[in-house]
Amino acid sequence: MPAKSSPVPDDIAAMSFEEALAALEQIVSKLEAGEVSLEDSIEIYTRGSFLKHHCEQKLQSAKARIEKITLPDTGEPTGSEPFTAD
């Protein structure tokens, strides 16, 4: 995982979750297939760590915005409240 003092590269920070996940999947495929040299493997593994961290941050951000619908005994929605993982 990238060190906390190391910022995520700008090109990764600009990616959507889907773009970052697709890039991470490509890296995993290359590493599993052994298609890259040892030096390149180290470089793309490091990039993969940044991509993973970026995806995790995007998921945390999305999770924080999720709201759950409040349903009283009547079954009619009365509003929403912030999501909390119980």
N, CA, C and O atoms as a Maestro MAE file, in Angstrom:
{
 s_m_m2io_version
 :::
 2.0.0
}

f_m_ct {
 s_m_title
 :::
 protein
 m_atom[344] {
  # First column is atom index #
  i_m_mmod_type
  r_m_x_coord
  r_m_y_coord
  r_m_z_coord
  i_m_residue_number
  s_m_chain_name
  s_m_pdb_residue_name
  s_m_pdb_atom_name
  i_m_atomic_number
  :::
  1 25 0.842 -1.171 0.000 1 A "MET " " N  " 7
  2 3 0.000 0.000 0.000 1 A "MET " " CA " 6
  3 2 0.882 1.227 0.000 1 A "MET " " C  " 6
  4 15 1.938 1.219 0.632 1 A "MET " " O  " 8
  5 25 0.475 2.296 -0.700 2 A "PRO " " N  " 7
  6 3 1.299 3.490 -0.736 2 A "PRO " " CA " 6
  7 2 1.447 4.089 0.652 2 A "PRO " " C  " 6
  8 15 0.529 4.036 1.471 2 A "PRO " " O  " 8
  9 25 2.609 4.654 0.897 3 A "ALA " " N  " 7
  10 3 2.837 5.307 2.174 3 A "ALA " " CA " 6
  11 2 1.928 6.514 2.296 3 A "ALA " " C  " 6
  12 15 1.599 7.154 1.297 3 A "ALA " " O  " 8
  13 25 1.522 6.827 3.522 4 A "LYS " " N  " 7
  14 3 0.608 7.946 3.725 4 A "LYS " " CA " 6
  15 2 1.220 9.256 3.277 4 A "LYS " " C  " 6
  16 15 0.496 10.165 2.870 4 A "LYS " " O  " 8
  17 25 2.536 9.376 3.342 5 A "SER " " N  " 7
  18 3 3.185 10.608 2.920 5 A "SER " " CA " 6
  19 2 3.309 10.693 1.396 5 A "SER " " C  " 6
  20 15 3.585 11.767 0.861 5 A "SER " " O  " 8
  21 25 3.111 9.584 0.698 6 A "SER " " N  " 7
  22 3 3.203 9.570 -0.760 6 A "SER " " CA " 6
  23 2 1.832 9.857 -1.348 6 A "SER " " C  " 6
  24 15 0.905 9.066 -1.174 6 A "SER " " O  " 8
  25 25 1.694 10.980 -2.043 7 A "PRO " " N  " 7
  26 3 0.396 11.269 -2.658 7 A "PRO " " CA " 6
  27 2 0.135 10.333 -3.830 7 A "PRO " " C  " 6
  28 15 1.061 9.838 -4.472 7 A "PRO " " O  " 8
  29 25 -1.118 10.108 -4.085 8 A "VAL " " N  " 7
  30 3 -1.506 9.309 -5.246 8 A "VAL " " CA " 6
  31 2 -1.150 10.117 -6.490 8 A "VAL " " C  " 6
  32 15 -1.420 11.317 -6.536 8 A "VAL " " O  " 8
  33 25 -0.553 9.493 -7.493 9 A "PRO " " N  " 7
  34 3 -0.226 10.226 -8.718 9 A "PRO " " CA " 6
  35 2 -1.468 10.910 -9.305 9 A "PRO " " C  " 6
  36 15 -2.583 10.397 -9.207 9 A "PRO " " O  " 8
  37 25 -1.251 12.063 -9.906 10 A "ASP " " N  " 7
  38 3 -2.354 12.860 -10.433 10 A "ASP " " CA " 6
  39 2 -3.223 12.099 -11.428 10 A "ASP " " C  " 6
  40 15 -4.446 12.239 -11.421 10 A "ASP " " O  " 8
  41 25 -2.596 11.293 -12.285 11 A "ASP " " N  " 7
  42 3 -3.393 10.581 -13.283 11 A "ASP " " CA " 6
  43 2 -4.328 9.570 -12.627 11 A "ASP " " C  " 6
  44 15 -5.426 9.331 -13.129 11 A "ASP " " O  " 8
  45 25 -3.907 8.975 -11.515 12 A "ILE " " N  " 7
  46 3 -4.769 8.044 -10.793 12 A "ILE " " CA " 6
  47 2 -5.837 8.809 -10.023 12 A "ILE " " C  " 6
  48 15 -7.000 8.405 -10.008 12 A "ILE " " O  " 8
  49 25 -5.457 9.900 -9.389 13 A "ALA " " N  " 7
  50 3 -6.416 10.704 -8.622 13 A "ALA " " CA " 6
  51 2 -7.556 11.216 -9.503 13 A "ALA " " C  " 6
  52 15 -8.665 11.437 -9.015 13 A "ALA " " O  " 8
  53 25 -7.295 11.403 -10.780 14 A "ALA " " N  " 7
  54 3 -8.314 11.906 -11.698 14 A "ALA " " CA " 6
  55 2 -9.245 10.809 -12.210 14 A "ALA " " C  " 6
  56 15 -10.250 11.107 -12.855 14 A "ALA " " O  " 8
  57 25 -8.927 9.545 -11.932 15 A "MET " " N  " 7
  58 3 -9.727 8.427 -12.438 15 A "MET " " CA " 6
  59 2 -11.005 8.237 -11.640 15 A "MET " " C  " 6
  60 15 -11.062 8.493 -10.437 15 A "MET " " O  " 8
  61 25 -12.033 7.778 -12.351 16 A "SER " " N  " 7
  62 3 -13.250 7.342 -11.677 16 A "SER " " CA " 6
  63 2 -12.952 5.983 -11.037 16 A "SER " " C  " 6
  64 15 -11.919 5.371 -11.309 16 A "SER " " O  " 8
  65 25 -13.859 5.529 -10.195 17 A "PHE " " N  " 7
  66 3 -13.704 4.212 -9.582 17 A "PHE " " CA " 6
  67 2 -13.593 3.142 -10.663 17 A "PHE " " C  " 6
  68 15 -12.726 2.272 -10.598 17 A "PHE " " O  " 8
  69 25 -14.472 3.213 -11.650 18 A "GLU " " N  " 7
  70 3 -14.503 2.202 -12.708 18 A "GLU " " CA " 6
  71 2 -13.212 2.187 -13.522 18 A "GLU " " C  " 6
  72 15 -12.708 1.119 -13.869 18 A "GLU " " O  " 8
  73 25 -12.683 3.355 -13.823 19 A "GLU " " N  " 7
  74 3 -11.422 3.438 -14.572 19 A "GLU " " CA " 6
  75 2 -10.266 2.858 -13.758 19 A "GLU " " C  " 6
  76 15 -9.439 2.113 -14.284 19 A "GLU " " O  " 8
  77 25 -10.219 3.203 -12.485 20 A "ALA " " N  " 7
  78 3 -9.142 2.711 -11.619 20 A "ALA " " CA " 6
  79 2 -9.236 1.203 -11.446 20 A "ALA " " C  " 6
  80 15 -8.218 0.509 -11.460 20 A "ALA " " O  " 8
  81 25 -10.448 0.695 -11.285 21 A "LEU " " N  " 7
  82 3 -10.633 -0.745 -11.129 21 A "LEU " " CA " 6
  83 2 -10.218 -1.494 -12.391 21 A "LEU " " C  " 6
  84 15 -9.583 -2.545 -12.310 21 A "LEU " " O  " 8
  85 25 -10.574 -0.958 -13.556 22 A "ALA " " N  " 7
  86 3 -10.181 -1.585 -14.826 22 A "ALA " " CA " 6
  87 2 -8.656 -1.591 -14.975 22 A "ALA " " C  " 6
  88 15 -8.079 -2.585 -15.417 22 A "ALA " " O  " 8
  89 25 -8.013 -0.498 -14.612 23 A "ALA " " N  " 7
  90 3 -6.551 -0.428 -14.686 23 A "ALA " " CA " 6
  91 2 -5.917 -1.426 -13.723 23 A "ALA " " C  " 6
  92 15 -4.921 -2.072 -14.049 23 A "ALA " " O  " 8
  93 25 -6.499 -1.544 -12.543 24 A "LEU " " N  " 7
  94 3 -5.991 -2.505 -11.559 24 A "LEU " " CA " 6
  95 2 -6.163 -3.937 -12.061 24 A "LEU " " C  " 6
  96 15 -5.275 -4.772 -11.882 24 A "LEU " " O  " 8
  97 25 -7.291 -4.217 -12.682 25 A "GLU " " N  " 7
  98 3 -7.523 -5.561 -13.239 25 A "GLU " " CA " 6
  99 2 -6.513 -5.889 -14.333 25 A "GLU " " C  " 6
  100 15 -6.061 -7.029 -14.432 25 A "GLU " " O  " 8
  101 25 -6.152 -4.904 -15.155 26 A "GLN " " N  " 7
  102 3 -5.150 -5.122 -16.201 26 A "GLN " " CA " 6
  103 2 -3.789 -5.446 -15.584 26 A "GLN " " C  " 6
  104 15 -3.069 -6.319 -16.068 26 A "GLN " " O  " 8
  105 25 -3.452 -4.736 -14.520 27 A "ILE " " N  " 7
  106 3 -2.173 -4.992 -13.844 27 A "ILE " " CA " 6
  107 2 -2.144 -6.400 -13.274 27 A "ILE " " C  " 6
  108 15 -1.157 -7.119 -13.430 27 A "ILE " " O  " 8
  109 25 -3.219 -6.789 -12.617 28 A "VAL " " N  " 7
  110 3 -3.291 -8.131 -12.036 28 A "VAL " " CA " 6
  111 2 -3.141 -9.187 -13.128 28 A "VAL " " C  " 6
  112 15 -2.422 -10.170 -12.952 28 A "VAL " " O  " 8
  113 25 -3.821 -8.982 -14.254 29 A "SER " " N  " 7
  114 3 -3.728 -9.938 -15.367 29 A "SER " " CA " 6
  115 2 -2.297 -10.062 -15.875 29 A "SER " " C  " 6
  116 15 -1.811 -11.168 -16.113 29 A "SER " " O  " 8
  117 25 -1.622 -8.923 -16.042 30 A "LYS " " N  " 7
  118 3 -0.234 -8.947 -16.523 30 A "LYS " " CA " 6
  119 2 0.676 -9.659 -15.532 30 A "LYS " " C  " 6
  120 15 1.523 -10.462 -15.925 30 A "LYS " " O  " 8
  121 25 0.501 -9.367 -14.258 31 A "LEU " " N  " 7
  122 3 1.352 -10.002 -13.250 31 A "LEU " " CA " 6
  123 2 1.091 -11.502 -13.180 31 A "LEU " " C  " 6
  124 15 2.029 -12.292 -13.077 31 A "LEU " " O  " 8
  125 25 -0.172 -11.895 -13.236 32 A "GLU " " N  " 7
  126 3 -0.505 -13.325 -13.182 32 A "GLU " " CA " 6
  127 2 -0.002 -14.077 -14.410 32 A "GLU " " C  " 6
  128 15 0.387 -15.241 -14.314 32 A "GLU " " O  " 8
  129 25 -0.011 -13.418 -15.549 33 A "ALA " " N  " 7
  130 3 0.423 -14.065 -16.785 33 A "ALA " " CA " 6
  131 2 1.937 -14.068 -16.938 33 A "ALA " " C  " 6
  132 15 2.470 -14.752 -17.812 33 A "ALA " " O  " 8
  133 25 2.634 -13.312 -16.100 34 A "GLY " " N  " 7
  134 3 4.081 -13.244 -16.203 34 A "GLY " " CA " 6
  135 2 4.539 -12.545 -17.462 34 A "GLY " " C  " 6
  136 15 5.591 -12.876 -18.008 34 A "GLY " " O  " 8
  137 25 3.762 -11.581 -17.932 35 A "GLU " " N  " 7
  138 3 4.056 -10.894 -19.189 35 A "GLU " " CA " 6
  139 2 5.085 -9.778 -19.058 35 A "GLU " " C  " 6
  140 15 5.446 -9.162 -20.061 35 A "GLU " " O  " 8
  141 25 5.563 -9.504 -17.857 36 A "VAL " " N  " 7
  142 3 6.464 -8.364 -17.666 36 A "VAL " " CA " 6
  143 2 7.734 -8.805 -16.940 36 A "VAL " " C  " 6
  144 15 7.756 -9.807 -16.225 36 A "VAL " " O  " 8
  145 25 8.776 -8.026 -17.151 37 A "SER " " N  " 7
  146 3 10.051 -8.310 -16.491 37 A "SER " " CA " 6
  147 2 9.935 -8.030 -14.992 37 A "SER " " C  " 6
  148 15 8.951 -7.449 -14.533 37 A "SER " " O  " 8
  149 25 10.928 -8.442 -14.255 38 A "LEU " " N  " 7
  150 3 10.938 -8.215 -12.809 38 A "LEU " " CA " 6
  151 2 10.884 -6.727 -12.497 38 A "LEU " " C  " 6
  152 15 10.105 -6.304 -11.642 38 A "LEU " " O  " 8
  153 25 11.698 -5.929 -13.174 39 A "GLU " " N  " 7
  154 3 11.702 -4.475 -12.935 39 A "GLU " " CA " 6
  155 2 10.330 -3.871 -13.226 39 A "GLU " " C  " 6
  156 15 9.805 -3.088 -12.436 39 A "GLU " " O  " 8
  157 25 9.761 -4.245 -14.368 40 A "ASP " " N  " 7
  158 3 8.439 -3.730 -14.721 40 A "ASP " " CA " 6
  159 2 7.379 -4.220 -13.736 40 A "ASP " " C  " 6
  160 15 6.441 -3.491 -13.412 40 A "ASP " " O  " 8
  161 25 7.530 -5.446 -13.266 41 A "SER " " N  " 7
  162 3 6.592 -5.992 -12.280 41 A "SER " " CA " 6
  163 2 6.577 -5.145 -11.014 41 A "SER " " C  " 6
  164 15 5.515 -4.861 -10.459 41 A "SER " " O  " 8
  165 25 7.742 -4.751 -10.571 42 A "ILE " " N  " 7
  166 3 7.840 -3.913 -9.371 42 A "ILE " " CA " 6
  167 2 7.152 -2.574 -9.607 42 A "ILE " " C  " 6
  168 15 6.412 -2.088 -8.751 42 A "ILE " " O  " 8
  169 25 7.399 -1.987 -10.762 43 A "GLU " " N  " 7
  170 3 6.775 -0.696 -11.090 43 A "GLU " " CA " 6
  171 2 5.266 -0.787 -11.175 43 A "GLU " " C  " 6
  172 15 4.561 0.051 -10.611 43 A "GLU " " O  " 8
  173 25 4.757 -1.798 -11.876 44 A "ILE " " N  " 7
  174 3 3.307 -1.873 -12.015 44 A "ILE " " CA " 6
  175 2 2.643 -2.349 -10.721 44 A "ILE " " C  " 6
  176 15 1.483 -2.025 -10.466 44 A "ILE " " O  " 8
  177 25 3.366 -3.109 -9.909 45 A "TYR " " N  " 7
  178 3 2.830 -3.479 -8.593 45 A "TYR " " CA " 6
  179 2 2.641 -2.221 -7.746 45 A "TYR " " C  " 6
  180 15 1.626 -2.072 -7.065 45 A "TYR " " O  " 8
  181 25 3.619 -1.322 -7.792 46 A "THR " " N  " 7
  182 3 3.515 -0.062 -7.056 46 A "THR " " CA " 6
  183 2 2.330 0.746 -7.567 46 A "THR " " C  " 6
  184 15 1.564 1.301 -6.780 46 A "THR " " O  " 8
  185 25 2.183 0.811 -8.876 47 A "ARG " " N  " 7
  186 3 1.031 1.525 -9.447 47 A "ARG " " CA " 6
  187 2 -0.269 0.853 -9.016 47 A "ARG " " C  " 6
  188 15 -1.253 1.529 -8.716 47 A "ARG " " O  " 8
  189 25 -0.268 -0.464 -8.987 48 A "GLY " " N  " 7
  190 3 -1.445 -1.198 -8.535 48 A "GLY " " CA " 6
  191 2 -1.808 -0.870 -7.095 48 A "GLY " " C  " 6
  192 15 -2.987 -0.798 -6.749 48 A "GLY " " O  " 8
  193 25 -0.803 -0.672 -6.261 49 A "SER " " N  " 7
  194 3 -1.058 -0.292 -4.870 49 A "SER " " CA " 6
  195 2 -1.749 1.070 -4.795 49 A "SER " " C  " 6
  196 15 -2.665 1.266 -3.996 49 A "SER " " O  " 8
  197 25 -1.307 1.998 -5.626 50 A "PHE " " N  " 7
  198 3 -1.959 3.309 -5.668 50 A "PHE " " CA " 6
  199 2 -3.392 3.188 -6.178 50 A "PHE " " C  " 6
  200 15 -4.301 3.826 -5.648 50 A "PHE " " O  " 8
  201 25 -3.589 2.368 -7.206 51 A "LEU " " N  " 7
  202 3 -4.930 2.162 -7.751 51 A "LEU " " CA " 6
  203 2 -5.856 1.537 -6.706 51 A "LEU " " C  " 6
  204 15 -7.007 1.950 -6.564 51 A "LEU " " O  " 8
  205 25 -5.357 0.558 -5.987 52 A "LYS " " N  " 7
  206 3 -6.149 -0.094 -4.933 52 A "LYS " " CA " 6
  207 2 -6.540 0.915 -3.870 52 A "LYS " " C  " 6
  208 15 -7.695 0.962 -3.448 52 A "LYS " " O  " 8
  209 25 -5.593 1.714 -3.439 53 A "HIS " " N  " 7
  210 3 -5.864 2.738 -2.429 53 A "HIS " " CA " 6
  211 2 -6.916 3.732 -2.943 53 A "HIS " " C  " 6
  212 15 -7.828 4.112 -2.210 53 A "HIS " " O  " 8
  213 25 -6.781 4.142 -4.194 54 A "HIS " " N  " 7
  214 3 -7.728 5.083 -4.793 54 A "HIS " " CA " 6
  215 2 -9.134 4.476 -4.837 54 A "HIS " " C  " 6
  216 15 -10.111 5.156 -4.519 54 A "HIS " " O  " 8
  217 25 -9.240 3.215 -5.224 55 A "CYS " " N  " 7
  218 3 -10.539 2.538 -5.260 55 A "CYS " " CA " 6
  219 2 -11.152 2.466 -3.864 55 A "CYS " " C  " 6
  220 15 -12.345 2.709 -3.687 55 A "CYS " " O  " 8
  221 25 -10.325 2.131 -2.880 56 A "GLU " " N  " 7
  222 3 -10.817 2.062 -1.503 56 A "GLU " " CA " 6
  223 2 -11.338 3.413 -1.037 56 A "GLU " " C  " 6
  224 15 -12.372 3.490 -0.374 56 A "GLU " " O  " 8
  225 25 -10.619 4.483 -1.386 57 A "GLN " " N  " 7
  226 3 -11.051 5.830 -1.005 57 A "GLN " " CA " 6
  227 2 -12.373 6.191 -1.684 57 A "GLN " " C  " 6
  228 15 -13.253 6.783 -1.059 57 A "GLN " " O  " 8
  229 25 -12.508 5.838 -2.950 58 A "LYS " " N  " 7
  230 3 -13.750 6.107 -3.674 58 A "LYS " " CA " 6
  231 2 -14.918 5.353 -3.043 58 A "LYS " " C  " 6
  232 15 -16.012 5.902 -2.907 58 A "LYS " " O  " 8
  233 25 -14.691 4.101 -2.658 59 A "LEU " " N  " 7
  234 3 -15.745 3.314 -2.013 59 A "LEU " " CA " 6
  235 2 -16.128 3.907 -0.663 59 A "LEU " " C  " 6
  236 15 -17.312 3.972 -0.329 59 A "LEU " " O  " 8
  237 25 -15.148 4.337 0.109 60 A "GLN " " N  " 7
  238 3 -15.428 4.962 1.406 60 A "GLN " " CA " 6
  239 2 -16.242 6.231 1.220 60 A "GLN " " C  " 6
  240 15 -17.174 6.492 1.980 60 A "GLN " " O  " 8
  241 25 -15.897 7.007 0.226 61 A "SER " " N  " 7
  242 3 -16.620 8.241 -0.055 61 A "SER " " CA " 6
  243 2 -18.068 7.945 -0.441 61 A "SER " " C  " 6
  244 15 -18.989 8.616 0.025 61 A "SER " " O  " 8
  245 25 -18.264 6.953 -1.281 62 A "ALA " " N  " 7
  246 3 -19.615 6.578 -1.698 62 A "ALA " " CA " 6
  247 2 -20.416 6.053 -0.514 62 A "ALA " " C  " 6
  248 15 -21.589 6.389 -0.351 62 A "ALA " " O  " 8
  249 25 -19.784 5.237 0.302 63 A "LYS " " N  " 7
  250 3 -20.449 4.673 1.472 63 A "LYS " " CA " 6
  251 2 -20.919 5.771 2.413 63 A "LYS " " C  " 6
  252 15 -21.996 5.667 3.000 63 A "LYS " " O  " 8
  253 25 -20.131 6.810 2.559 64 A "ALA " " N  " 7
  254 3 -20.481 7.918 3.442 64 A "ALA " " CA " 6
  255 2 -21.707 8.671 2.941 64 A "ALA " " C  " 6
  256 15 -22.398 9.318 3.727 64 A "ALA " " O  " 8
  257 25 -21.982 8.594 1.651 65 A "ARG " " N  " 7
  258 3 -23.119 9.320 1.085 65 A "ARG " " CA " 6
  259 2 -24.401 8.502 1.037 65 A "ARG " " C  " 6
  260 15 -25.483 9.034 0.791 65 A "ARG " " O  " 8
  261 25 -24.264 7.203 1.276 66 A "ILE " " N  " 7
  262 3 -25.448 6.343 1.211 66 A "ILE " " CA " 6
  263 2 -26.403 6.712 2.342 66 A "ILE " " C  " 6
  264 15 -25.990 6.915 3.483 66 A "ILE " " O  " 8
  265 25 -27.643 6.790 2.013 67 A "GLU " " N  " 7
  266 3 -28.657 7.026 3.028 67 A "GLU " " CA " 6
  267 2 -29.613 5.847 3.042 67 A "GLU " " C  " 6
  268 15 -29.923 5.273 1.998 67 A "GLU " " O  " 8
  269 25 -30.074 5.493 4.221 68 A "LYS " " N  " 7
  270 3 -31.047 4.419 4.277 68 A "LYS " " CA " 6
  271 2 -32.423 5.025 4.527 68 A "LYS " " C  " 6
  272 15 -32.561 6.006 5.258 68 A "LYS " " O  " 8
  273 25 -33.404 4.444 3.929 69 A "ILE " " N  " 7
  274 3 -34.771 4.939 4.042 69 A "ILE " " CA " 6
  275 2 -35.320 4.552 5.406 69 A "ILE " " C  " 6
  276 15 -35.139 3.424 5.865 69 A "ILE " " O  " 8
  277 25 -35.989 5.497 6.042 70 A "THR " " N  " 7
  278 3 -36.607 5.255 7.335 70 A "THR " " CA " 6
  279 2 -38.036 4.783 7.114 70 A "THR " " C  " 6
  280 15 -38.851 5.503 6.537 70 A "THR " " O  " 8
  281 25 -38.337 3.577 7.570 71 A "LEU " " N  " 7
  282 3 -39.672 3.021 7.435 71 A "LEU " " CA " 6
  283 2 -40.265 2.788 8.825 71 A "LEU " " C  " 6
  284 15 -39.782 1.931 9.565 71 A "LEU " " O  " 8
  285 25 -41.308 3.543 9.190 72 A "PRO " " N  " 7
  286 3 -41.965 3.289 10.470 72 A "PRO " " CA " 6
  287 2 -42.883 2.070 10.352 72 A "PRO " " C  " 6
  288 15 -42.917 1.418 9.309 72 A "PRO " " O  " 8
  289 25 -43.610 1.769 11.396 73 A "ASP " " N  " 7
  290 3 -44.499 0.606 11.407 73 A "ASP " " CA " 6
  291 2 -45.567 0.656 10.318 73 A "ASP " " C  " 6
  292 15 -46.080 -0.384 9.905 73 A "ASP " " O  " 8
  293 25 -45.901 1.848 9.855 74 A "THR " " N  " 7
  294 3 -46.927 1.979 8.814 74 A "THR " " CA " 6
  295 2 -46.431 1.501 7.459 74 A "THR " " C  " 6
  296 15 -47.237 1.215 6.574 74 A "THR " " O  " 8
  297 25 -45.131 1.411 7.285 75 A "GLY " " N  " 7
  298 3 -44.552 0.961 6.022 75 A "GLY " " CA " 6
  299 2 -44.378 2.059 5.007 75 A "GLY " " C  " 6
  300 15 -43.870 1.809 3.915 75 A "GLY " " O  " 8
  301 25 -44.785 3.272 5.335 76 A "GLU " " N  " 7
  302 3 -44.625 4.411 4.440 76 A "GLU " " CA " 6
  303 2 -43.299 5.112 4.721 76 A "GLU " " C  " 6
  304 15 -43.019 5.446 5.872 76 A "GLU " " O  " 8
  305 25 -42.486 5.341 3.706 77 A "PRO " " N  " 7
  306 3 -41.214 6.053 3.935 77 A "PRO " " CA " 6
  307 2 -41.468 7.427 4.534 77 A "PRO " " C  " 6
  308 15 -42.342 8.160 4.070 77 A "PRO " " O  " 8
  309 25 -40.712 7.774 5.557 78 A "THR " " N  " 7
  310 3 -40.862 9.086 6.209 78 A "THR " " CA " 6
  311 2 -39.656 9.970 5.987 78 A "THR " " C  " 6
  312 15 -39.671 11.134 6.385 78 A "THR " " O  " 8
  313 25 -38.642 9.468 5.380 79 A "GLY " " N  " 7
  314 3 -37.443 10.263 5.163 79 A "GLY " " CA " 6
  315 2 -36.243 9.359 5.041 79 A "GLY " " C  " 6
  316 15 -36.354 8.181 4.703 79 A "GLY " " O  " 8
  317 25 -35.106 9.930 5.320 80 A "SER " " N  " 7
  318 3 -33.873 9.157 5.264 80 A "SER " " CA " 6
  319 2 -32.969 9.608 6.389 80 A "SER " " C  " 6
  320 15 -33.174 10.658 6.997 80 A "SER " " O  " 8
  321 25 -31.974 8.800 6.650 81 A "GLU " " N  " 7
  322 3 -30.974 9.132 7.651 81 A "GLU " " CA " 6
  323 2 -29.632 8.683 7.134 81 A "GLU " " C  " 6
  324 15 -29.577 7.796 6.282 81 A "GLU " " O  " 8
  325 25 -28.533 9.264 7.618 82 A "PRO " " N  " 7
  326 3 -27.219 8.859 7.144 82 A "PRO " " CA " 6
  327 2 -26.978 7.384 7.372 82 A "PRO " " C  " 6
  328 15 -27.417 6.810 8.368 82 A "PRO " " O  " 8
  329 25 -26.274 6.783 6.433 83 A "PHE " " N  " 7
  330 3 -25.925 5.371 6.528 83 A "PHE " " CA " 6
  331 2 -24.971 5.143 7.688 83 A "PHE " " C  " 6
  332 15 -24.009 5.890 7.871 83 A "PHE " " O  " 8
  333 25 -25.239 4.121 8.458 84 A "THR " " N  " 7
  334 3 -24.299 3.666 9.479 84 A "THR " " CA " 6
  335 2 -24.194 2.155 9.371 84 A "THR " " C  " 6
  336 15 -25.206 1.455 9.325 84 A "THR " " O  " 8
  337 25 -22.986 1.662 9.332 85 A "ALA " " N  " 7
  338 3 -22.774 0.221 9.259 85 A "ALA " " CA " 6
  339 2 -22.866 -0.339 10.671 85 A "ALA " " C  " 6
  340 15 -21.998 -0.094 11.509 85 A "ALA " " O  " 8
  341 25 -23.921 -1.087 10.921 86 A "ASP " " N  " 7
  342 3 -24.118 -1.653 12.265 86 A "ASP " " CA " 6
  343 2 -23.515 -3.013 12.382 86 A "ASP " " C  " 6
  344 15 -23.589 -3.631 13.444 86 A "ASP " " O  " 8
  :::
 }
 m_bond[343] {
  # First column is bond index #
  i_m_from
  i_m_to
  i_m_order
  :::
  1 1 2 1
  2 2 3 1
  3 3 4 2
  4 3 5 1
  5 5 6 1
  6 6 7 1
  7 7 8 2
  8 7 9 1
  9 9 10 1
  10 10 11 1
  11 11 12 2
  12 11 13 1
  13 13 14 1
  14 14 15 1
  15 15 16 2
  16 15 17 1
  17 17 18 1
  18 18 19 1
  19 19 20 2
  20 19 21 1
  21 21 22 1
  22 22 23 1
  23 23 24 2
  24 23 25 1
  25 25 26 1
  26 26 27 1
  27 27 28 2
  28 27 29 1
  29 29 30 1
  30 30 31 1
  31 31 32 2
  32 31 33 1
  33 33 34 1
  34 34 35 1
  35 35 36 2
  36 35 37 1
  37 37 38 1
  38 38 39 1
  39 39 40 2
  40 39 41 1
  41 41 42 1
  42 42 43 1
  43 43 44 2
  44 43 45 1
  45 45 46 1
  46 46 47 1
  47 47 48 2
  48 47 49 1
  49 49 50 1
  50 50 51 1
  51 51 52 2
  52 51 53 1
  53 53 54 1
  54 54 55 1
  55 55 56 2
  56 55 57 1
  57 57 58 1
  58 58 59 1
  59 59 60 2
  60 59 61 1
  61 61 62 1
  62 62 63 1
  63 63 64 2
  64 63 65 1
  65 65 66 1
  66 66 67 1
  67 67 68 2
  68 67 69 1
  69 69 70 1
  70 70 71 1
  71 71 72 2
  72 71 73 1
  73 73 74 1
  74 74 75 1
  75 75 76 2
  76 75 77 1
  77 77 78 1
  78 78 79 1
  79 79 80 2
  80 79 81 1
  81 81 82 1
  82 82 83 1
  83 83 84 2
  84 83 85 1
  85 85 86 1
  86 86 87 1
  87 87 88 2
  88 87 89 1
  89 89 90 1
  90 90 91 1
  91 91 92 2
  92 91 93 1
  93 93 94 1
  94 94 95 1
  95 95 96 2
  96 95 97 1
  97 97 98 1
  98 98 99 1
  99 99 100 2
  100 99 101 1
  101 101 102 1
  102 102 103 1
  103 103 104 2
  104 103 105 1
  105 105 106 1
  106 106 107 1
  107 107 108 2
  108 107 109 1
  109 109 110 1
  110 110 111 1
  111 111 112 2
  112 111 113 1
  113 113 114 1
  114 114 115 1
  115 115 116 2
  116 115 117 1
  117 117 118 1
  118 118 119 1
  119 119 120 2
  120 119 121 1
  121 121 122 1
  122 122 123 1
  123 123 124 2
  124 123 125 1
  125 125 126 1
  126 126 127 1
  127 127 128 2
  128 127 129 1
  129 129 130 1
  130 130 131 1
  131 131 132 2
  132 131 133 1
  133 133 134 1
  134 134 135 1
  135 135 136 2
  136 135 137 1
  137 137 138 1
  138 138 139 1
  139 139 140 2
  140 139 141 1
  141 141 142 1
  142 142 143 1
  143 143 144 2
  144 143 145 1
  145 145 146 1
  146 146 147 1
  147 147 148 2
  148 147 149 1
  149 149 150 1
  150 150 151 1
  151 151 152 2
  152 151 153 1
  153 153 154 1
  154 154 155 1
  155 155 156 2
  156 155 157 1
  157 157 158 1
  158 158 159 1
  159 159 160 2
  160 159 161 1
  161 161 162 1
  162 162 163 1
  163 163 164 2
  164 163 165 1
  165 165 166 1
  166 166 167 1
  167 167 168 2
  168 167 169 1
  169 169 170 1
  170 170 171 1
  171 171 172 2
  172 171 173 1
  173 173 174 1
  174 174 175 1
  175 175 176 2
  176 175 177 1
  177 177 178 1
  178 178 179 1
  179 179 180 2
  180 179 181 1
  181 181 182 1
  182 182 183 1
  183 183 184 2
  184 183 185 1
  185 185 186 1
  186 186 187 1
  187 187 188 2
  188 187 189 1
  189 189 190 1
  190 190 191 1
  191 191 192 2
  192 191 193 1
  193 193 194 1
  194 194 195 1
  195 195 196 2
  196 195 197 1
  197 197 198 1
  198 198 199 1
  199 199 200 2
  200 199 201 1
  201 201 202 1
  202 202 203 1
  203 203 204 2
  204 203 205 1
  205 205 206 1
  206 206 207 1
  207 207 208 2
  208 207 209 1
  209 209 210 1
  210 210 211 1
  211 211 212 2
  212 211 213 1
  213 213 214 1
  214 214 215 1
  215 215 216 2
  216 215 217 1
  217 217 218 1
  218 218 219 1
  219 219 220 2
  220 219 221 1
  221 221 222 1
  222 222 223 1
  223 223 224 2
  224 223 225 1
  225 225 226 1
  226 226 227 1
  227 227 228 2
  228 227 229 1
  229 229 230 1
  230 230 231 1
  231 231 232 2
  232 231 233 1
  233 233 234 1
  234 234 235 1
  235 235 236 2
  236 235 237 1
  237 237 238 1
  238 238 239 1
  239 239 240 2
  240 239 241 1
  241 241 242 1
  242 242 243 1
  243 243 244 2
  244 243 245 1
  245 245 246 1
  246 246 247 1
  247 247 248 2
  248 247 249 1
  249 249 250 1
  250 250 251 1
  251 251 252 2
  252 251 253 1
  253 253 254 1
  254 254 255 1
  255 255 256 2
  256 255 257 1
  257 257 258 1
  258 258 259 1
  259 259 260 2
  260 259 261 1
  261 261 262 1
  262 262 263 1
  263 263 264 2
  264 263 265 1
  265 265 266 1
  266 266 267 1
  267 267 268 2
  268 267 269 1
  269 269 270 1
  270 270 271 1
  271 271 272 2
  272 271 273 1
  273 273 274 1
  274 274 275 1
  275 275 276 2
  276 275 277 1
  277 277 278 1
  278 278 279 1
  279 279 280 2
  280 279 281 1
  281 281 282 1
  282 282 283 1
  283 283 284 2
  284 283 285 1
  285 285 286 1
  286 286 287 1
  287 287 288 2
  288 287 289 1
  289 289 290 1
  290 290 291 1
  291 291 292 2
  292 291 293 1
  293 293 294 1
  294 294 295 1
  295 295 296 2
  296 295 297 1
  297 297 298 1
  298 298 299 1
  299 299 300 2
  300 299 301 1
  301 301 302 1
  302 302 303 1
  303 303 304 2
  304 303 305 1
  305 305 306 1
  306 306 307 1
  307 307 308 2
  308 307 309 1
  309 309 310 1
  310 310 311 1
  311 311 312 2
  312 311 313 1
  313 313 314 1
  314 314 315 1
  315 315 316 2
  316 315 317 1
  317 317 318 1
  318 318 319 1
  319 319 320 2
  320 319 321 1
  321 321 322 1
  322 322 323 1
  323 323 324 2
  324 323 325 1
  325 325 326 1
  326 326 327 1
  327 327 328 2
  328 327 329 1
  329 329 330 1
  330 330 331 1
  331 331 332 2
  332 331 333 1
  333 333 334 1
  334 334 335 1
  335 335 336 2
  336 335 337 1
  337 337 338 1
  338 338 339 1
  339 339 340 2
  340 339 341 1
  341 341 342 1
  342 342 343 1
  343 343 344 2
  :::
 }
}
